[in-house]
Amino acid sequence: MDMLDTSIWDGYIVRPKGDMRRYTCRVYETLQEASAAAQEHADSHHRPYEVRAVNETTQRIIKTIEPRKSK
């Protein structure tokens, strides 16, 4: 299976914290949009999510979003 070259894309991806598996995911254009999506995922799955830069070779972590506390 060939690897998809993401070096031409700019944007951000959202993944569960510590998850380095390769799978299809959405690329968000802005950090604000990716952060909002990460917060939604963190809240619904009750675990931290990370926002990562796509155009970095190592997919540098930009932000870690923790789930909000339930009232």
Secondary structure as GFF3:
##gff-version 3
##sequence-region A 1 71
A	DSSP	beta_strand	12	16	.	.	.	ID=ss1
A	DSSP	alpha_helix	31	45	.	.	.	ID=ss2
A	DSSP	beta_strand	49	53	.	.	.	ID=ss3
A	DSSP	beta_strand	61	65	.	.	.	ID=ss4
###
